[in-house]
Amino acid sequence: MKIQILGTGCAKCKQTEANARQAIKNLGLDSEIEKVTDVNEILDFGIMATPGLAVNGDVKFSGKVPTVGEIEEALKQ
């Protein structure tokens, strides 16, 4: 499973990454986290507000910091 954090590195982006790492740990998943910081790449995902989080290329959240629980639910799908 590939999880992508979409954002330029702001505090909200860092919190999203931390929440994603905690969700992965809680679920015991074998996942790769990639940070996407290039604005053009972020726009290619079709989001206009960061932070964003994509799972296997599918955007699950954008424009807000998802909670650990929200990320866990997205990863279970």
mmCIF file of the N, C-alpha and C atoms, coordinates in Angstrom:
data_MODEL
# 
_entry.id   MODEL 
# 
loop_
_atom_site.group_PDB 
_atom_site.id 
_atom_site.type_symbol 
_atom_site.label_atom_id 
_atom_site.label_alt_id 
_atom_site.label_comp_id 
_atom_site.label_asym_id 
_atom_site.label_entity_id 
_atom_site.label_seq_id 
_atom_site.pdbx_PDB_ins_code 
_atom_site.Cartn_x 
_atom_site.Cartn_y 
_atom_site.Cartn_z 
_atom_site.occupancy 
_atom_site.B_iso_or_equiv 
_atom_site.pdbx_formal_charge 
_atom_site.auth_seq_id 
_atom_site.auth_comp_id 
_atom_site.auth_asym_id 
_atom_site.auth_atom_id 
_atom_site.pdbx_PDB_model_num 
ATOM 1   N N  . MET A 1 1  ? 0.845   -1.171 0.000   1.00 0.00 ? 1  MET A N  1 
ATOM 2   C CA . MET A 1 1  ? 0.000   0.000  0.000   1.00 0.00 ? 1  MET A CA 1 
ATOM 3   C C  . MET A 1 1  ? 0.891   1.234  0.000   1.00 0.00 ? 1  MET A C  1 
ATOM 4   N N  . LYS A 1 2  ? 0.528   2.181  -0.852  1.00 0.00 ? 2  LYS A N  1 
ATOM 5   C CA . LYS A 1 2  ? 1.303   3.419  -0.968  1.00 0.00 ? 2  LYS A CA 1 
ATOM 6   C C  . LYS A 1 2  ? 0.434   4.585  -0.508  1.00 0.00 ? 2  LYS A C  1 
ATOM 7   N N  . ILE A 1 3  ? 0.940   5.324  0.463   1.00 0.00 ? 3  ILE A N  1 
ATOM 8   C CA . ILE A 1 3  ? 0.238   6.492  0.983   1.00 0.00 ? 3  ILE A CA 1 
ATOM 9   C C  . ILE A 1 3  ? 1.044   7.715  0.597   1.00 0.00 ? 3  ILE A C  1 
ATOM 10  N N  . GLN A 1 4  ? 0.358   8.693  0.002   1.00 0.00 ? 4  GLN A N  1 
ATOM 11  C CA . GLN A 1 4  ? 1.027   9.907  -0.429  1.00 0.00 ? 4  GLN A CA 1 
ATOM 12  C C  . GLN A 1 4  ? 0.469   11.096 0.349   1.00 0.00 ? 4  GLN A C  1 
ATOM 13  N N  . ILE A 1 5  ? 1.383   11.863 0.927   1.00 0.00 ? 5  ILE A N  1 
ATOM 14  C CA . ILE A 1 5  ? 1.027   13.092 1.627   1.00 0.00 ? 5  ILE A CA 1 
ATOM 15  C C  . ILE A 1 5  ? 1.249   14.221 0.623   1.00 0.00 ? 5  ILE A C  1 
ATOM 16  N N  . LEU A 1 6  ? 0.181   14.936 0.305   1.00 0.00 ? 6  LEU A N  1 
ATOM 17  C CA . LEU A 1 6  ? 0.232   15.973 -0.717  1.00 0.00 ? 6  LEU A CA 1 
ATOM 18  C C  . LEU A 1 6  ? 0.262   17.340 -0.052  1.00 0.00 ? 6  LEU A C  1 
ATOM 19  N N  . GLY A 1 7  ? 1.406   18.006 -0.148  1.00 0.00 ? 7  GLY A N  1 
ATOM 20  C CA . GLY A 1 7  ? 1.540   19.324 0.461   1.00 0.00 ? 7  GLY A CA 1 
ATOM 21  C C  . GLY A 1 7  ? 2.963   19.819 0.390   1.00 0.00 ? 7  GLY A C  1 
ATOM 22  N N  . THR A 1 8  ? 3.118   21.093 0.639   1.00 0.00 ? 8  THR A N  1 
ATOM 23  C CA . THR A 1 8  ? 4.427   21.728 0.478   1.00 0.00 ? 8  THR A CA 1 
ATOM 24  C C  . THR A 1 8  ? 5.322   21.620 1.705   1.00 0.00 ? 8  THR A C  1 
ATOM 25  N N  . GLY A 1 9  ? 4.814   21.036 2.779   1.00 0.00 ? 9  GLY A N  1 
ATOM 26  C CA . GLY A 1 9  ? 5.637   20.871 3.970   1.00 0.00 ? 9  GLY A CA 1 
ATOM 27  C C  . GLY A 1 9  ? 5.236   21.766 5.120   1.00 0.00 ? 9  GLY A C  1 
ATOM 28  N N  . CYS A 1 10 ? 4.045   22.327 5.066   1.00 0.00 ? 10 CYS A N  1 
ATOM 29  C CA . CYS A 1 10 ? 3.562   23.195 6.145   1.00 0.00 ? 10 CYS A CA 1 
ATOM 30  C C  . CYS A 1 10 ? 3.256   22.370 7.402   1.00 0.00 ? 10 CYS A C  1 
ATOM 31  N N  . ALA A 1 11 ? 2.918   23.039 8.471   1.00 0.00 ? 11 ALA A N  1 
ATOM 32  C CA . ALA A 1 11 ? 2.617   22.351 9.731   1.00 0.00 ? 11 ALA A CA 1 
ATOM 33  C C  . ALA A 1 11 ? 1.448   21.375 9.575   1.00 0.00 ? 11 ALA A C  1 
ATOM 34  N N  . LYS A 1 12 ? 0.432   21.751 8.809   1.00 0.00 ? 12 LYS A N  1 
ATOM 35  C CA . LYS A 1 12 ? -0.716  20.851 8.607   1.00 0.00 ? 12 LYS A CA 1 
ATOM 36  C C  . LYS A 1 12 ? -0.308  19.615 7.820   1.00 0.00 ? 12 LYS A C  1 
ATOM 37  N N  . CYS A 1 13 ? 0.593   19.785 6.863   1.00 0.00 ? 13 CYS A N  1 
ATOM 38  C CA . CYS A 1 13 ? 1.085   18.647 6.083   1.00 0.00 ? 13 CYS A CA 1 
ATOM 39  C C  . CYS A 1 13 ? 1.876   17.692 6.984   1.00 0.00 ? 13 CYS A C  1 
ATOM 40  N N  . LYS A 1 14 ? 2.684   18.255 7.856   1.00 0.00 ? 14 LYS A N  1 
ATOM 41  C CA . LYS A 1 14 ? 3.469   17.432 8.778   1.00 0.00 ? 14 LYS A CA 1 
ATOM 42  C C  . LYS A 1 14 ? 2.566   16.697 9.757   1.00 0.00 ? 14 LYS A C  1 
ATOM 43  N N  . GLN A 1 15 ? 1.494   17.339 10.204  1.00 0.00 ? 15 GLN A N  1 
ATOM 44  C CA . GLN A 1 15 ? 0.545   16.682 11.105  1.00 0.00 ? 15 GLN A CA 1 
ATOM 45  C C  . GLN A 1 15 ? -0.189  15.556 10.381  1.00 0.00 ? 15 GLN A C  1 
ATOM 46  N N  . THR A 1 16 ? -0.532  15.776 9.123   1.00 0.00 ? 16 THR A N  1 
ATOM 47  C CA . THR A 1 16 ? -1.188  14.730 8.325   1.00 0.00 ? 16 THR A CA 1 
ATOM 48  C C  . THR A 1 16 ? -0.269  13.524 8.200   1.00 0.00 ? 16 THR A C  1 
ATOM 49  N N  . GLU A 1 17 ? 1.011   13.765 7.950   1.00 0.00 ? 17 GLU A N  1 
ATOM 50  C CA . GLU A 1 17 ? 1.973   12.667 7.853   1.00 0.00 ? 17 GLU A CA 1 
ATOM 51  C C  . GLU A 1 17 ? 2.085   11.923 9.181   1.00 0.00 ? 17 GLU A C  1 
ATOM 52  N N  . ALA A 1 18 ? 2.163   12.665 10.282  1.00 0.00 ? 18 ALA A N  1 
ATOM 53  C CA . ALA A 1 18 ? 2.263   12.031 11.603  1.00 0.00 ? 18 ALA A CA 1 
ATOM 54  C C  . ALA A 1 18 ? 1.020   11.187 11.889  1.00 0.00 ? 18 ALA A C  1 
ATOM 55  N N  . ASN A 1 19 ? -0.164  11.705 11.545  1.00 0.00 ? 19 ASN A N  1 
ATOM 56  C CA . ASN A 1 19 ? -1.404  10.955 11.760  1.00 0.00 ? 19 ASN A CA 1 
ATOM 57  C C  . ASN A 1 19 ? -1.433  9.698  10.892  1.00 0.00 ? 19 ASN A C  1 
ATOM 58  N N  . ALA A 1 20 ? -0.940  9.812  9.658   1.00 0.00 ? 20 ALA A N  1 
ATOM 59  C CA . ALA A 1 20 ? -0.900  8.646  8.763   1.00 0.00 ? 20 ALA A CA 1 
ATOM 60  C C  . ALA A 1 20 ? 0.039   7.584  9.313   1.00 0.00 ? 20 ALA A C  1 
ATOM 61  N N  . ARG A 1 21 ? 1.193   7.999  9.799   1.00 0.00 ? 21 ARG A N  1 
ATOM 62  C CA . ARG A 1 21 ? 2.146   7.031  10.379  1.00 0.00 ? 21 ARG A CA 1 
ATOM 63  C C  . ARG A 1 21 ? 1.537   6.330  11.594  1.00 0.00 ? 21 ARG A C  1 
ATOM 64  N N  . GLN A 1 22 ? 0.806   7.075  12.422  1.00 0.00 ? 22 GLN A N  1 
ATOM 65  C CA . GLN A 1 22 ? 0.171   6.482  13.594  1.00 0.00 ? 22 GLN A CA 1 
ATOM 66  C C  . GLN A 1 22 ? -0.925  5.500  13.171  1.00 0.00 ? 22 GLN A C  1 
ATOM 67  N N  . ALA A 1 23 ? -1.707  5.854  12.162  1.00 0.00 ? 23 ALA A N  1 
ATOM 68  C CA . ALA A 1 23 ? -2.772  4.967  11.672  1.00 0.00 ? 23 ALA A CA 1 
ATOM 69  C C  . ALA A 1 23 ? -2.187  3.663  11.127  1.00 0.00 ? 23 ALA A C  1 
ATOM 70  N N  . ILE A 1 24 ? -1.094  3.772  10.385  1.00 0.00 ? 24 ILE A N  1 
ATOM 71  C CA . ILE A 1 24 ? -0.430  2.581  9.842   1.00 0.00 ? 24 ILE A CA 1 
ATOM 72  C C  . ILE A 1 24 ? 0.058   1.694  10.979  1.00 0.00 ? 24 ILE A C  1 
ATOM 73  N N  . LYS A 1 25 ? 0.660   2.319  11.980  1.00 0.00 ? 25 LYS A N  1 
ATOM 74  C CA . LYS A 1 25 ? 1.166   1.573  13.136  1.00 0.00 ? 25 LYS A CA 1 
ATOM 75  C C  . LYS A 1 25 ? 0.016   0.897  13.874  1.00 0.00 ? 25 LYS A C  1 
ATOM 76  N N  . ASN A 1 26 ? -1.081  1.633  14.104  1.00 0.00 ? 26 ASN A N  1 
ATOM 77  C CA . ASN A 1 26 ? -2.226  1.075  14.826  1.00 0.00 ? 26 ASN A CA 1 
ATOM 78  C C  . ASN A 1 26 ? -2.816  -0.134 14.114  1.00 0.00 ? 26 ASN A C  1 
ATOM 79  N N  . LEU A 1 27 ? -2.831  -0.090 12.779  1.00 0.00 ? 27 LEU A N  1 
ATOM 80  C CA . LEU A 1 27 ? -3.426  -1.170 12.000  1.00 0.00 ? 27 LEU A CA 1 
ATOM 81  C C  . LEU A 1 27 ? -2.429  -2.272 11.657  1.00 0.00 ? 27 LEU A C  1 
ATOM 82  N N  . GLY A 1 28 ? -1.156  -2.031 11.939  1.00 0.00 ? 28 GLY A N  1 
ATOM 83  C CA . GLY A 1 28 ? -0.132  -3.027 11.655  1.00 0.00 ? 28 GLY A CA 1 
ATOM 84  C C  . GLY A 1 28 ? 0.065   -3.267 10.167  1.00 0.00 ? 28 GLY A C  1 
ATOM 85  N N  . LEU A 1 29 ? -0.061  -2.223 9.376   1.00 0.00 ? 29 LEU A N  1 
ATOM 86  C CA . LEU A 1 29 ? 0.046   -2.347 7.925   1.00 0.00 ? 29 LEU A CA 1 
ATOM 87  C C  . LEU A 1 29 ? 1.487   -2.182 7.451   1.00 0.00 ? 29 LEU A C  1 
ATOM 88  N N  . ASP A 1 30 ? 1.772   -2.809 6.327   1.00 0.00 ? 30 ASP A N  1 
ATOM 89  C CA . ASP A 1 30 ? 3.056   -2.639 5.652   1.00 0.00 ? 30 ASP A CA 1 
ATOM 90  C C  . ASP A 1 30 ? 2.824   -1.625 4.548   1.00 0.00 ? 30 ASP A C  1 
ATOM 91  N N  . SER A 1 31 ? 3.148   -0.379 4.799   1.00 0.00 ? 31 SER A N  1 
ATOM 92  C CA . SER A 1 31 ? 2.852   0.700  3.860   1.00 0.00 ? 31 SER A CA 1 
ATOM 93  C C  . SER A 1 31 ? 4.072   1.570  3.627   1.00 0.00 ? 31 SER A C  1 
ATOM 94  N N  . GLU A 1 32 ? 4.086   2.173  2.463   1.00 0.00 ? 32 GLU A N  1 
ATOM 95  C CA . GLU A 1 32 ? 5.123   3.136  2.097   1.00 0.00 ? 32 GLU A CA 1 
ATOM 96  C C  . GLU A 1 32 ? 4.492   4.526  2.114   1.00 0.00 ? 32 GLU A C  1 
ATOM 97  N N  . ILE A 1 33 ? 5.182   5.483  2.745   1.00 0.00 ? 33 ILE A N  1 
ATOM 98  C CA . ILE A 1 33 ? 4.702   6.865  2.747   1.00 0.00 ? 33 ILE A CA 1 
ATOM 99  C C  . ILE A 1 33 ? 5.612   7.691  1.852   1.00 0.00 ? 33 ILE A C  1 
ATOM 100 N N  . GLU A 1 34 ? 4.979   8.399  0.939   1.00 0.00 ? 34 GLU A N  1 
ATOM 101 C CA . GLU A 1 34 ? 5.709   9.283  0.021   1.00 0.00 ? 34 GLU A CA 1 
ATOM 102 C C  . GLU A 1 34 ? 5.179   10.700 0.217   1.00 0.00 ? 34 GLU A C  1 
ATOM 103 N N  . LYS A 1 35 ? 6.103   11.659 0.309   1.00 0.00 ? 35 LYS A N  1 
ATOM 104 C CA . LYS A 1 35 ? 5.712   13.061 0.404   1.00 0.00 ? 35 LYS A CA 1 
ATOM 105 C C  . LYS A 1 35 ? 5.764   13.660 -0.992  1.00 0.00 ? 35 LYS A C  1 
ATOM 106 N N  . VAL A 1 36 ? 4.649   14.239 -1.425  1.00 0.00 ? 36 VAL A N  1 
ATOM 107 C CA . VAL A 1 36 ? 4.579   14.912 -2.727  1.00 0.00 ? 36 VAL A CA 1 
ATOM 108 C C  . VAL A 1 36 ? 4.536   16.408 -2.436  1.00 0.00 ? 36 VAL A C  1 
ATOM 109 N N  . THR A 1 37 ? 5.621   17.099 -2.767  1.00 0.00 ? 37 THR A N  1 
ATOM 110 C CA . THR A 1 37 ? 5.724   18.522 -2.441  1.00 0.00 ? 37 THR A CA 1 
ATOM 111 C C  . THR A 1 37 ? 5.689   19.421 -3.674  1.00 0.00 ? 37 THR A C  1 
ATOM 112 N N  . ASP A 1 38 ? 5.853   18.851 -4.857  1.00 0.00 ? 38 ASP A N  1 
ATOM 113 C CA . ASP A 1 38 ? 5.836   19.642 -6.084  1.00 0.00 ? 38 ASP A CA 1 
ATOM 114 C C  . ASP A 1 38 ? 4.406   20.085 -6.390  1.00 0.00 ? 38 ASP A C  1 
ATOM 115 N N  . VAL A 1 39 ? 4.209   21.385 -6.536  1.00 0.00 ? 39 VAL A N  1 
ATOM 116 C CA . VAL A 1 39 ? 2.864   21.947 -6.731  1.00 0.00 ? 39 VAL A CA 1 
ATOM 117 C C  . VAL A 1 39 ? 2.188   21.354 -7.972  1.00 0.00 ? 39 VAL A C  1 
ATOM 118 N N  . ASN A 1 40 ? 2.933   21.189 -9.053  1.00 0.00 ? 40 ASN A N  1 
ATOM 119 C CA . ASN A 1 40 ? 2.343   20.635 -10.273 1.00 0.00 ? 40 ASN A CA 1 
ATOM 120 C C  . ASN A 1 40 ? 1.893   19.192 -10.071 1.00 0.00 ? 40 ASN A C  1 
ATOM 121 N N  . GLU A 1 41 ? 2.680   18.413 -9.343  1.00 0.00 ? 41 GLU A N  1 
ATOM 122 C CA . GLU A 1 41 ? 2.278   17.031 -9.050  1.00 0.00 ? 41 GLU A CA 1 
ATOM 123 C C  . GLU A 1 41 ? 1.021   17.010 -8.170  1.00 0.00 ? 41 GLU A C  1 
ATOM 124 N N  . ILE A 1 42 ? 0.968   17.917 -7.206  1.00 0.00 ? 42 ILE A N  1 
ATOM 125 C CA . ILE A 1 42 ? -0.205  18.006 -6.328  1.00 0.00 ? 42 ILE A CA 1 
ATOM 126 C C  . ILE A 1 42 ? -1.440  18.343 -7.164  1.00 0.00 ? 42 ILE A C  1 
ATOM 127 N N  . LEU A 1 43 ? -1.297  19.293 -8.083  1.00 0.00 ? 43 LEU A N  1 
ATOM 128 C CA . LEU A 1 43 ? -2.414  19.673 -8.946  1.00 0.00 ? 43 LEU A CA 1 
ATOM 129 C C  . LEU A 1 43 ? -2.847  18.515 -9.840  1.00 0.00 ? 43 LEU A C  1 
ATOM 130 N N  . ASP A 1 44 ? -1.900  17.654 -10.226 1.00 0.00 ? 44 ASP A N  1 
ATOM 131 C CA . ASP A 1 44 ? -2.233  16.481 -11.047 1.00 0.00 ? 44 ASP A CA 1 
ATOM 132 C C  . ASP A 1 44 ? -3.197  15.548 -10.328 1.00 0.00 ? 44 ASP A C  1 
ATOM 133 N N  . PHE A 1 45 ? -3.192  15.598 -8.990  1.00 0.00 ? 45 PHE A N  1 
ATOM 134 C CA . PHE A 1 45 ? -4.127  14.779 -8.219  1.00 0.00 ? 45 PHE A CA 1 
ATOM 135 C C  . PHE A 1 45 ? -5.529  15.397 -8.221  1.00 0.00 ? 45 PHE A C  1 
ATOM 136 N N  . GLY A 1 46 ? -5.628  16.638 -8.685  1.00 0.00 ? 46 GLY A N  1 
ATOM 137 C CA . GLY A 1 46 ? -6.924  17.297 -8.768  1.00 0.00 ? 46 GLY A CA 1 
ATOM 138 C C  . GLY A 1 46 ? -7.356  17.991 -7.491  1.00 0.00 ? 46 GLY A C  1 
ATOM 139 N N  . ILE A 1 47 ? -6.422  18.203 -6.575  1.00 0.00 ? 47 ILE A N  1 
ATOM 140 C CA . ILE A 1 47 ? -6.791  18.914 -5.353  1.00 0.00 ? 47 ILE A CA 1 
ATOM 141 C C  . ILE A 1 47 ? -6.292  20.353 -5.425  1.00 0.00 ? 47 ILE A C  1 
ATOM 142 N N  . MET A 1 48 ? -7.070  21.229 -4.833  1.00 0.00 ? 48 MET A N  1 
ATOM 143 C CA . MET A 1 48 ? -6.730  22.648 -4.863  1.00 0.00 ? 48 MET A CA 1 
ATOM 144 C C  . MET A 1 48 ? -6.326  23.166 -3.484  1.00 0.00 ? 48 MET A C  1 
ATOM 145 N N  . ALA A 1 49 ? -6.571  22.376 -2.443  1.00 0.00 ? 49 ALA A N  1 
ATOM 146 C CA . ALA A 1 49 ? -6.233  22.801 -1.084  1.00 0.00 ? 49 ALA A CA 1 
ATOM 147 C C  . ALA A 1 49 ? -5.463  21.683 -0.397  1.00 0.00 ? 49 ALA A C  1 
ATOM 148 N N  . THR A 1 50 ? -4.355  22.057 0.215   1.00 0.00 ? 50 THR A N  1 
ATOM 149 C CA . THR A 1 50 ? -3.553  21.084 0.954   1.00 0.00 ? 50 THR A CA 1 
ATOM 150 C C  . THR A 1 50 ? -3.839  21.242 2.438   1.00 0.00 ? 50 THR A C  1 
ATOM 151 N N  . PRO A 1 51 ? -3.544  20.278 3.243   1.00 0.00 ? 51 PRO A N  1 
ATOM 152 C CA . PRO A 1 51 ? -2.884  19.023 2.877   1.00 0.00 ? 51 PRO A CA 1 
ATOM 153 C C  . PRO A 1 51 ? -3.852  18.046 2.229   1.00 0.00 ? 51 PRO A C  1 
ATOM 154 N N  . GLY A 1 52 ? -3.261  17.096 1.531   1.00 0.00 ? 52 GLY A N  1 
ATOM 155 C CA . GLY A 1 52 ? -4.046  16.020 0.947   1.00 0.00 ? 52 GLY A CA 1 
ATOM 156 C C  . GLY A 1 52 ? -3.417  14.689 1.311   1.00 0.00 ? 52 GLY A C  1 
ATOM 157 N N  . LEU A 1 53 ? -4.220  13.648 1.206   1.00 0.00 ? 53 LEU A N  1 
ATOM 158 C CA . LEU A 1 53 ? -3.723  12.308 1.470   1.00 0.00 ? 53 LEU A CA 1 
ATOM 159 C C  . LEU A 1 53 ? -4.340  11.382 0.427   1.00 0.00 ? 53 LEU A C  1 
ATOM 160 N N  . ALA A 1 54 ? -3.473  10.625 -0.252  1.00 0.00 ? 54 ALA A N  1 
ATOM 161 C CA . ALA A 1 54 ? -3.930  9.671  -1.263  1.00 0.00 ? 54 ALA A CA 1 
ATOM 162 C C  . ALA A 1 54 ? -3.463  8.276  -0.871  1.00 0.00 ? 54 ALA A C  1 
ATOM 163 N N  . VAL A 1 55 ? -4.307  7.299  -1.149  1.00 0.00 ? 55 VAL A N  1 
ATOM 164 C CA . VAL A 1 55 ? -3.972  5.898  -0.914  1.00 0.00 ? 55 VAL A CA 1 
ATOM 165 C C  . VAL A 1 55 ? -3.960  5.215  -2.273  1.00 0.00 ? 55 VAL A C  1 
ATOM 166 N N  . ASN A 1 56 ? -2.796  4.668  -2.633  1.00 0.00 ? 56 ASN A N  1 
ATOM 167 C CA . ASN A 1 56 ? -2.622  4.021  -3.935  1.00 0.00 ? 56 ASN A CA 1 
ATOM 168 C C  . ASN A 1 56 ? -3.097  4.926  -5.081  1.00 0.00 ? 56 ASN A C  1 
ATOM 169 N N  . GLY A 1 57 ? -2.791  6.227  -4.974  1.00 0.00 ? 57 GLY A N  1 
ATOM 170 C CA . GLY A 1 57 ? -3.110  7.176  -6.023  1.00 0.00 ? 57 GLY A CA 1 
ATOM 171 C C  . GLY A 1 57 ? -4.523  7.740  -5.981  1.00 0.00 ? 57 GLY A C  1 
ATOM 172 N N  . ASP A 1 58 ? -5.347  7.275  -5.046  1.00 0.00 ? 58 ASP A N  1 
ATOM 173 C CA . ASP A 1 58 ? -6.736  7.724  -4.931  1.00 0.00 ? 58 ASP A CA 1 
ATOM 174 C C  . ASP A 1 58 ? -6.837  8.718  -3.763  1.00 0.00 ? 58 ASP A C  1 
ATOM 175 N N  . VAL A 1 59 ? -7.210  9.967  -4.062  1.00 0.00 ? 59 VAL A N  1 
ATOM 176 C CA . VAL A 1 59 ? -7.284  11.000 -3.028  1.00 0.00 ? 59 VAL A CA 1 
ATOM 177 C C  . VAL A 1 59 ? -8.412  10.683 -2.052  1.00 0.00 ? 59 VAL A C  1 
ATOM 178 N N  . LYS A 1 60 ? -8.060  10.614 -0.771  1.00 0.00 ? 60 LYS A N  1 
ATOM 179 C CA . LYS A 1 60 ? -9.041  10.340 0.281   1.00 0.00 ? 60 LYS A CA 1 
ATOM 180 C C  . LYS A 1 60 ? -9.408  11.597 1.061   1.00 0.00 ? 60 LYS A C  1 
ATOM 181 N N  . PHE A 1 61 ? -8.451  12.526 1.204   1.00 0.00 ? 61 PHE A N  1 
ATOM 182 C CA . PHE A 1 61 ? -8.681  13.758 1.964   1.00 0.00 ? 61 PHE A CA 1 
ATOM 183 C C  . PHE A 1 61 ? -7.974  14.906 1.268   1.00 0.00 ? 61 PHE A C  1 
ATOM 184 N N  . SER A 1 62 ? -8.583  16.088 1.342   1.00 0.00 ? 62 SER A N  1 
ATOM 185 C CA . SER A 1 62 ? -7.889  17.283 0.870   1.00 0.00 ? 62 SER A CA 1 
ATOM 186 C C  . SER A 1 62 ? -8.441  18.502 1.588   1.00 0.00 ? 62 SER A C  1 
ATOM 187 N N  . GLY A 1 63 ? -7.536  19.442 1.862   1.00 0.00 ? 63 GLY A N  1 
ATOM 188 C CA . GLY A 1 63 ? -7.934  20.696 2.478   1.00 0.00 ? 63 GLY A CA 1 
ATOM 189 C C  . GLY A 1 63 ? -8.158  20.644 3.974   1.00 0.00 ? 63 GLY A C  1 
ATOM 190 N N  . LYS A 1 64 ? -7.812  19.511 4.599   1.00 0.00 ? 64 LYS A N  1 
ATOM 191 C CA . LYS A 1 64 ? -7.949  19.404 6.059   1.00 0.00 ? 64 LYS A CA 1 
ATOM 192 C C  . LYS A 1 64 ? -6.974  18.370 6.579   1.00 0.00 ? 64 LYS A C  1 
ATOM 193 N N  . VAL A 1 65 ? -6.737  18.427 7.876   1.00 0.00 ? 65 VAL A N  1 
ATOM 194 C CA . VAL A 1 65 ? -5.889  17.426 8.516   1.00 0.00 ? 65 VAL A CA 1 
ATOM 195 C C  . VAL A 1 65 ? -6.802  16.296 9.001   1.00 0.00 ? 65 VAL A C  1 
ATOM 196 N N  . PRO A 1 66 ? -6.727  15.128 8.361   1.00 0.00 ? 66 PRO A N  1 
ATOM 197 C CA . PRO A 1 66 ? -7.566  14.025 8.811   1.00 0.00 ? 66 PRO A CA 1 
ATOM 198 C C  . PRO A 1 66 ? -7.061  13.469 10.144  1.00 0.00 ? 66 PRO A C  1 
ATOM 199 N N  . THR A 1 67 ? -7.983  13.016 10.973  1.00 0.00 ? 67 THR A N  1 
ATOM 200 C CA . THR A 1 67 ? -7.594  12.422 12.249  1.00 0.00 ? 67 THR A CA 1 
ATOM 201 C C  . THR A 1 67 ? -7.021  11.035 12.012  1.00 0.00 ? 67 THR A C  1 
ATOM 202 N N  . VAL A 1 68 ? -6.385  10.498 13.024  1.00 0.00 ? 68 VAL A N  1 
ATOM 203 C CA . VAL A 1 68 ? -5.856  9.132  12.940  1.00 0.00 ? 68 VAL A CA 1 
ATOM 204 C C  . VAL A 1 68 ? -6.998  8.171  12.627  1.00 0.00 ? 68 VAL A C  1 
ATOM 205 N N  . GLY A 1 69 ? -8.134  8.343  13.305  1.00 0.00 ? 69 GLY A N  1 
ATOM 206 C CA . GLY A 1 69 ? -9.286  7.469  13.089  1.00 0.00 ? 69 GLY A CA 1 
ATOM 207 C C  . GLY A 1 69 ? -9.826  7.556  11.668  1.00 0.00 ? 69 GLY A C  1 
ATOM 208 N N  . GLU A 1 70 ? -9.887  8.766  11.124  1.00 0.00 ? 70 GLU A N  1 
ATOM 209 C CA . GLU A 1 70 ? -10.356 8.929  9.736   1.00 0.00 ? 70 GLU A CA 1 
ATOM 210 C C  . GLU A 1 70 ? -9.418  8.232  8.753   1.00 0.00 ? 70 GLU A C  1 
ATOM 211 N N  . ILE A 1 71 ? -8.132  8.350  8.997   1.00 0.00 ? 71 ILE A N  1 
ATOM 212 C CA . ILE A 1 71 ? -7.153  7.708  8.122   1.00 0.00 ? 71 ILE A CA 1 
ATOM 213 C C  . ILE A 1 71 ? -7.272  6.188  8.254   1.00 0.00 ? 71 ILE A C  1 
ATOM 214 N N  . GLU A 1 72 ? -7.438  5.697  9.462   1.00 0.00 ? 72 GLU A N  1 
ATOM 215 C CA . GLU A 1 72 ? -7.607  4.255  9.656   1.00 0.00 ? 72 GLU A CA 1 
ATOM 216 C C  . GLU A 1 72 ? -8.795  3.734  8.851   1.00 0.00 ? 72 GLU A C  1 
ATOM 217 N N  . GLU A 1 73 ? -9.917  4.456  8.897   1.00 0.00 ? 73 GLU A N  1 
ATOM 218 C CA . GLU A 1 73 ? -11.109 4.052  8.143   1.00 0.00 ? 73 GLU A CA 1 
ATOM 219 C C  . GLU A 1 73 ? -10.821 4.034  6.645   1.00 0.00 ? 73 GLU A C  1 
ATOM 220 N N  . ALA A 1 74 ? -10.113 5.038  6.156   1.00 0.00 ? 74 ALA A N  1 
ATOM 221 C CA . ALA A 1 74 ? -9.772  5.097  4.721   1.00 0.00 ? 74 ALA A CA 1 
ATOM 222 C C  . ALA A 1 74 ? -8.860  3.949  4.323   1.00 0.00 ? 74 ALA A C  1 
ATOM 223 N N  . LEU A 1 75 ? -7.960  3.560  5.217   1.00 0.00 ? 75 LEU A N  1 
ATOM 224 C CA . LEU A 1 75 ? -7.023  2.477  4.900   1.00 0.00 ? 75 LEU A CA 1 
ATOM 225 C C  . LEU A 1 75 ? -7.686  1.106  4.931   1.00 0.00 ? 75 LEU A C  1 
ATOM 226 N N  . LYS A 1 76 ? -8.753  0.981  5.679   1.00 0.00 ? 76 LYS A N  1 
ATOM 227 C CA . LYS A 1 76 ? -9.483  -0.294 5.772   1.00 0.00 ? 76 LYS A CA 1 
ATOM 228 C C  . LYS A 1 76 ? -10.295 -0.585 4.512   1.00 0.00 ? 76 LYS A C  1 
ATOM 229 N N  . GLN A 1 77 ? -10.612 0.459  3.750   1.00 0.00 ? 77 GLN A N  1 
ATOM 230 C CA . GLN A 1 77 ? -11.468 0.285  2.569   1.00 0.00 ? 77 GLN A CA 1 
ATOM 231 C C  . GLN A 1 77 ? -10.727 -0.407 1.443   1.00 0.00 ? 77 GLN A C  1 
# 
